[in-house]
Amino acid sequence: MNEFKVCDICEAVDSESMIKRLKEIDPEAEIVVGCTGFCGIGATKPFVIVNGIPAIAVTEDEVINKVKEILNN
């Protein structure tokens, strides 16, 4: 089972949008919402932690593409 960690505090992360998109990728995944300790990054860039691997990019679309890449490897 996949696990996605999404911060709902960081300014660069739209957690509601990110969670919706992650559920589309894997409806069975566990989604953990809360501080992930990536505050410095999350202040300027959206990110998701996928099975312990950070997916960080400039836009949410790029993060989603990285999530898909991680899951396919």
WONORRA-V531260 format. One record per residue. N is the residue number from 1. OMEGA is omega in radians with two decimals (NA if undefined). D_CENTER is the distance of its C-alpha to the mean C-alpha in Angstrom with 1 decimal. Layout:
# WONORRA-V531260
n:omega:d_center
N:OMEGA:D_CENTER
N:OMEGA:D_CENTER
This chain:
# WONORRA-V531260
n:omega:d_center
1:3.11:15.7
2:3.08:12.0
3:3.06:9.8
4:3.05:6.2
5:-3.09:6.0
6:3.10:5.0
7:3.08:7.8
8:-3.13:10.4
9:-3.07:12.8
10:-3.08:11.6
11:-3.08:13.4
12:-3.10:11.3
13:3.01:8.3
14:-2.98:9.7
15:-3.13:8.3
16:3.12:10.8
17:-3.11:10.2
18:-3.13:6.4
19:3.11:7.7
20:-3.11:10.7
21:3.11:9.4
22:3.09:7.5
23:3.08:11.0
24:3.13:12.7
25:-3.12:11.5
26:-3.11:12.4
27:-3.11:14.2
28:-3.07:15.3
29:3.00:12.1
30:3.12:11.9
31:3.14:9.2
32:-3.10:9.8
33:3.12:9.7
34:-3.13:11.3
35:3.14:11.8
36:-3.13:10.3
37:3.11:13.1
38:-3.00:11.3
39:-3.14:13.4
40:3.12:15.1
41:-3.07:12.3
42:3.09:10.5
43:-3.06:14.0
44:-3.07:14.1
45:3.04:10.9
46:3.14:7.4
47:3.02:4.7
48:3.02:2.0
49:-3.04:5.2
50:-3.14:6.8
51:3.11:10.3
52:-3.12:10.7
53:3.12:9.8
54:3.00:7.7
55:-3.04:6.5
56:3.12:7.9
57:-3.12:10.1
58:-3.13:12.5
59:3.10:11.3
60:3.11:8.6
61:3.13:10.7
62:3.09:10.6
63:-3.14:6.9
64:3.08:7.5
65:3.11:10.6
66:3.09:9.4
67:3.13:7.4
68:3.11:10.8
69:3.14:12.7
70:-3.10:11.4
71:-3.12:12.3
72:3.13:15.6
73:NA:16.8
